[in-house]
Amino acid sequence: MRYRIALLTIVTKEVRRFMRIWPQTMLPPAITTALYFLIFGTLMGQRIGDISGASYMDYIVPGIILMSVISHSYANVVSSFYSTKFQRHIEELLVSPVPNWVILAGYVRGGVCRGLLVGTVVIGISLLFTTIPVNHLGLSCLVFLLTAILFALAGFINAVFADSFDDISIIPNFILTPLTYLGGVFYSVDMLPELWQKISLANPILYIVNSFRYGLIGVTDIDITVALTMIISFIVALIIFSLYLLKKGVGIKQ
């Protein structure tokens, strides 16, 4: 591959970046996950009972795993790319003979690596509380990967438009977190009023969580074909938009 060295250089830099601070990367999600399972799964789950034929603990496991993948793949790219932009290093990449898709792929792969690594740690923590039945291994792995890609791309776009370090925390706090909790992580979307069910269909996290839940425990509120189609559509749209932003130099060229 012609640009393999450039791609590997960016990916290696990204991986080394978050592995240097692995206690900050790995320990917080492990502790948070344990608390989620203890409070929601063990204590509240006993009162809630089963949802769609699955125990409440098993029902929330897929969503909690993906919450960690979403937050860390997103955070890695948004912080790294904005730092590169802030230090004016991105201009050196843009004037080099490296195409924009290599730059995008490098940062996204770095975010995907962190998201999948943290997600794997969370899976290990979840096994301390419950046995995860895997009904469709291939589908589970696919959605696991697609989730990291989608939100790494979202983090990249956030970093492009950010004008300060405060800006990179606005989207996670005011958009990403609400979308996560409204994405059916802790409840079935069928439990919502009809109006909110329709509104929820615009939430990409709803499709992601339901696809992953179907892969693990065989339960879903959304047709799996529709869900995968929507996830891939979101990814394609974000790739096109990201490449457009790089080509135009939005938020980069002054």
N, C-alpha and C positions, 0 to 999 in steps of 0.2 A: 504494500500500500504506500502510495507516494508520500502521504502526509502522516505516516504512522508515528514517526519520531516526535513530531509536533504534538500529536494527540496524546501519546504516552507521557510526554513531558508535563502537559497540563494536568492529566489525570494523576500522575505520580505526585505532583506538587499538592494537589487537593487532598489526596489520601494522607500524605505525610503531615499536612496541616492539621487535620482533625485527630490523627493518631498521636501527635505530640501531646495532646491534651486529653488522652483517652479517659482519665478519671471523670472529667467534666462531660465527656461525650457519652460514656456508658453507664455510669453510676446513677445519675438523676433519673433517666427513664426506667431503670430497674427498680428504684425505690418507689417512683410514682406508680408503676404498674402493680407492684405488690400492694400498695395502698388501695388502688382501684379494685383489685380482686378481693381484698380483705373487707372493704366497706360495701361495695356494690354487689360483688359476687357472693360472699359468705354471709354477711349480716343482712343486707336488704334482700338478697336472692331468696332467702328462706321464707320471707313474707310475700314476695311477689309470685313465686311458684314458677311453673313452666310457661314458655312462650312458643307457640307454634310447634308444640310437642318436644321441645328441648328444654333442659334445665336452664335457669337464668344465667348461671355461671358459664355454661357452654355457649349460650346465646351471645354474651357480650365479649367473649374471648376474641373473635375475629376483628371486631371493631377496635378494641383496645390495642391489638397488635398493629393495625393499620394507622391508628392515631400516632404511634411513635414513628412509623415510617414516613407519614405525611409531614410531621413537624420537623424531623431531622433532615430529610432530603431537601425540604424547602429552606430551612435555616442555613444549611451548609452553602448552598448556591447563592442565596441572597447576600449573606455576609461576605463571602469570598469575592464574588464578582464586584460588589460595591467597593470593597477595600482596594481591589485592583483598579477600579475606575477612579477612586478618590486619590490614589497615589500616582495616577496618570500612566500606569503601566499598560493599560488596555490600548492606549494609542500606539504603543510599540507593536502590539499584536496586530492591530488593524492595518498598519502600513507595511507589515511583513508579507511575504508571498504565501501566507497561510489563509485559505478560504474561510469565510465566516462560519460555515457549517462545522469545521474542525474546532473552532473556538467554542461554539455552542456545545458540540458533542463532548468536548473535554470537561467543561464545567458541569454539564448534566451528569456525565459518568461519575464525576467526583461526588456529586450529591446522591446519586443512586447507590454508590458504594457505602456511604455513611448511613443512608436510610435502611438498606438491607442488613447492614451489620447490626445496627441498633434494633431493628425488627427481629433479628435472630436472637439477640439477647433477651428481648421481651418474650419471645416464644419459650425460651428456656425458663424464664420466671413463671410463665403461665402453667408450665408442666408441674410446678410445685403445688399448684392449687387444683388442677383438674387434668384429666386425660383427654387430649384433643383427638377426636375421631376425624380422620381425613378420608372423606368420601371420594374426592376427585383431586388427586395430587397434582396432576398437570395443570388443571385450572387454577388451583391455589397458588402454585408457583408463578403462573402467568400474571395473575392479578397482583400478586406481591411485587413483581417487577414493574408492571405498568403503573402501579400507584407511585412508586419511587420516581419513575420517569416523569409522570404528569406533574408532580409537585416540585420536582427539581426545575422543570421548565417554568412553572409559575413563579418560583423564587428568582429565576433569571430575569423574568420580565419586571418583577418588583424592583430588582436591583438596578435595572436600566433606567427606570423612571425616578428612582430615589435621588433626592438632592442633599440628604443629610443622613446621619446614622439613625436619627429619630424616625425617618421615613421608612426604614426597613423593618420597623416593629409595628407600624400602623396596620398593615394588612394582616399579619398573624393575629394581632389582638382584637381587631374590630371586624374582620371578615372570616379569616380561616378558622378561628376558634368557634364562632357561632355556627359556621357551616358544618364543622365536625360534630358538634353536639346535636345539630338538626339533621344529621345524616343517617339516623337510625342505628347509632352505635349501641344505645342503651334501651331501645324500644323498637317495636315493629311499627312501620309507617302506617299500617292498617289501623292502628289505635288512634291516629290523628283524625280531626274533623276533615270532611271531604275537601274543603277549601285548602287546608294546609297540606293535604296529600298532593294536590295539584301543584302547589307552590314548591313542594319538596322535589318534584320531578326535574326542576332546574338545577338541583344541587348535585354536582358530580360525585361527591362523597357518598351519596345514597347508592349510586350504581356500584361504586367500588366496594363498599362494605357488604352489600347484598351478594355481589359476585363471590367475594372471598368467603362469606358465611356459607354460601351454597357449596363451595369447594370443600369446606371443612366439615360442616354438619348437615349439609343437604337441605338447608332452609333458606328461602329467599322470598322477598315481597315483590321483586321485579323479575320479569322474564329474562333469563340469563343471556339469551341472544341479543335482546335489546340493550341490556346492561353493558355487555362487552362492546357492542357497536358504539354506544355513547362514550365509553371510556376512550376507545381508539380515536373517535372523532374529536374529542377534547384534546388529545395529544397531538394529532395532526394539525389542528387549528393553532395550538400554541407554538408548535415548531415553525409553522409558516410565519406567524406573527413575530416570533423571536428573530428569525432570519431577516425579516423586513426591517425591524428596529436596528439590527446591526448594520445592514446595508445603508440605511439612511443616517446612521450615526446618532440616533435619538438619545438624548441624555449623555452623550459621550463627546461628540464633536462640539466644541464651543465656538 
